[in-house]
Amino acid sequence: MPSLLRRIDGLIEILAALGLLAYAAAALISVADVIGRRIGTPVQGVVDLVQLCVLAGAWLSIPWGFTVAGHVGVDFLVDRMPNGWQRLLRGVAALSALVLMALILWKCLGTYQMQVMLGDRSQQLGIPISLYWLPLLVGVGASMLALLAVLLRLVLDLPQPRTAAH
């Protein structure tokens, strides 16, 4: 089981790195556009590109937040409770988030299929709108996988991955 959990963690870290690269790309495209406008050669389709990069950055990074418990929480209360209660409350939170992510995936899959069927495209570059939905679907699916790993660790009383803040 620990080997499977490490593989899940590795996948989540790769997605988070891709999310970070997407944010970096959004920043670089924005800077290039600002400089380009000063010299008369702006970046064509800057809005389409930056929106896609920011969307990808957010949704590909969310699973990592679940994995390392980097989301907002009330740790100062939970940390003072006995270990059994801590695990129970963290399990309830992870299970609730898993249900929420499953609902998001269910609703977004239908919208993605509609976008594929309609063939809508972005205004500036004509990027298929369905492409904007892919990072969201991947991120939600990976979030569910990350939450399953969190729950497995809680049930098996295995240590959770740590962040620098812990």
C-alpha positions as CSV (number, residue, x, y, z in Angstrom):
1,M,0.0,0.0,0.0
2,P,2.7,2.6,0.8
3,S,4.2,2.0,-2.7
4,L,0.8,2.8,-4.3
5,L,0.4,5.9,-2.1
6,R,3.9,7.1,-3.1
7,R,3.0,6.7,-6.8
8,I,-0.2,8.7,-6.3
9,D,1.9,11.4,-4.5
10,G,4.3,11.4,-7.4
11,L,1.6,11.9,-9.9
12,I,0.1,14.7,-7.8
13,E,3.5,16.4,-7.6
14,I,4.0,16.2,-11.4
15,L,0.6,17.8,-11.9
16,A,1.4,20.6,-9.4
17,A,4.7,21.2,-11.2
18,L,2.8,21.5,-14.5
19,G,0.4,23.9,-12.7
20,L,3.3,26.0,-11.5
21,L,4.7,26.0,-15.1
22,A,1.3,27.1,-16.4
23,Y,1.3,30.0,-13.9
24,A,4.9,30.9,-15.0
25,A,3.8,30.8,-18.6
26,A,0.9,33.2,-17.9
27,A,3.3,35.6,-16.2
28,L,5.8,35.4,-19.0
29,I,3.1,35.9,-21.7
30,S,1.8,38.9,-19.8
31,V,5.3,40.4,-19.5
32,A,6.0,39.7,-23.1
33,D,2.7,41.5,-24.1
34,V,3.5,44.5,-22.0
35,I,7.0,44.8,-23.5
36,G,5.6,44.0,-26.9
37,R,3.1,46.8,-26.7
38,R,5.9,49.3,-25.9
39,I,7.7,48.3,-29.1
40,G,4.7,47.8,-31.3
41,T,4.5,44.0,-31.3
42,P,2.0,42.8,-28.7
43,V,1.4,39.1,-28.1
44,Q,-1.5,38.0,-30.3
45,G,-4.3,36.3,-28.3
46,V,-2.8,37.3,-24.9
47,V,-6.2,37.0,-23.1
48,D,-6.9,33.5,-24.5
49,L,-3.4,32.3,-23.6
50,V,-3.3,33.8,-20.1
51,Q,-6.8,32.5,-19.3
52,L,-5.9,29.0,-20.3
53,C,-2.6,29.1,-18.4
54,V,-4.2,30.4,-15.2
55,L,-7.1,27.9,-15.4
56,A,-4.6,25.1,-15.9
57,G,-2.4,26.4,-13.1
58,A,-5.2,26.5,-10.6
59,W,-6.8,23.1,-11.3
60,L,-3.6,21.2,-11.7
61,S,-2.3,22.5,-8.3
62,I,-5.5,21.9,-6.2
63,P,-4.8,18.1,-5.8
64,W,-1.4,18.9,-4.2
65,G,-3.2,21.1,-1.7
66,F,-5.3,18.2,-0.7
67,T,-2.3,15.9,-0.5
68,V,-0.3,18.1,1.9
69,A,-3.2,19.6,3.7
70,G,-2.2,23.0,2.3
71,H,-5.8,24.3,2.3
72,V,-7.4,26.6,4.8
73,G,-8.3,24.8,8.0
74,V,-8.9,25.2,11.7
75,D,-5.8,23.2,12.8
76,F,-5.3,25.1,16.1
77,L,-8.4,23.3,17.3
78,V,-8.0,19.9,15.7
79,D,-4.3,19.7,16.7
80,R,-5.2,19.9,20.4
81,M,-7.6,16.9,20.2
82,P,-6.6,13.3,20.8
83,N,-5.1,11.5,17.8
84,G,-8.3,9.4,17.2
85,W,-10.5,12.5,17.1
86,Q,-8.0,14.3,14.8
87,R,-8.0,11.4,12.4
88,L,-11.8,11.2,12.5
89,L,-12.3,14.9,11.8
90,R,-9.7,14.9,9.0
91,G,-11.4,11.9,7.5
92,V,-14.8,13.6,7.6
93,A,-13.3,16.6,5.9
94,A,-11.5,14.5,3.3
95,L,-14.7,12.5,2.6
96,S,-16.7,15.7,2.3
97,A,-14.2,17.1,-0.2
98,L,-14.2,13.8,-2.1
99,V,-18.0,14.0,-2.4
100,L,-17.8,17.6,-3.5
101,M,-15.1,16.8,-6.1
102,A,-17.2,13.9,-7.4
103,L,-20.2,16.2,-7.9
104,I,-18.0,18.8,-9.6
105,L,-16.6,16.1,-12.0
106,W,-20.1,14.8,-12.7
107,K,-21.5,18.3,-13.6
108,C,-18.4,19.4,-15.5
109,L,-18.2,16.3,-17.6
110,G,-21.6,17.1,-19.1
111,T,-20.5,20.7,-19.8
112,Y,-17.3,19.4,-21.4
113,Q,-19.2,17.1,-23.6
114,M,-21.5,20.0,-24.6
115,Q,-18.5,22.1,-25.5
116,V,-17.0,19.4,-27.6
117,M,-20.4,18.9,-29.4
118,L,-20.9,22.6,-30.0
119,G,-17.3,23.3,-31.1
120,D,-17.2,26.7,-29.5
121,R,-13.9,28.6,-29.8
122,S,-12.1,31.4,-28.0
123,Q,-12.6,34.9,-29.5
124,Q,-9.0,35.8,-30.2
125,L,-7.1,32.7,-31.2
126,G,-10.0,30.3,-31.9
127,I,-8.8,27.8,-29.2
128,P,-11.5,25.1,-28.7
129,I,-13.3,26.0,-25.5
130,S,-13.4,22.3,-24.7
131,L,-9.6,22.5,-24.3
132,Y,-10.1,25.0,-21.4
133,W,-12.2,22.3,-19.6
134,L,-9.4,19.6,-19.8
135,P,-7.2,20.9,-17.0
136,L,-10.3,21.3,-14.8
137,L,-11.4,17.7,-15.4
138,V,-7.8,16.4,-14.9
139,G,-7.5,18.5,-11.7
140,V,-10.8,17.3,-10.3
141,G,-10.0,13.7,-11.1
142,A,-6.6,14.0,-9.5
143,S,-8.1,15.7,-6.5
144,M,-10.3,12.7,-6.0
145,L,-7.3,10.5,-6.2
146,A,-5.4,12.6,-3.7
147,L,-8.3,12.6,-1.3
148,L,-8.6,8.8,-1.6
149,A,-4.9,8.6,-0.6
150,V,-5.5,10.9,2.3
151,L,-8.4,8.7,3.5
152,L,-6.3,5.5,3.1
153,R,-3.5,7.0,5.1
154,L,-6.0,8.0,7.9
155,V,-7.7,4.6,7.9
156,L,-4.3,2.7,7.9
157,D,-2.8,5.3,10.4
158,L,0.0,6.1,8.0
159,P,1.8,9.5,8.1
160,Q,0.5,12.1,5.7
161,P,2.9,14.0,3.4
162,R,4.2,17.1,5.1
163,T,4.6,20.7,4.0
164,A,7.3,23.1,5.0
165,A,4.7,24.7,7.3
166,H,4.3,21.6,9.5
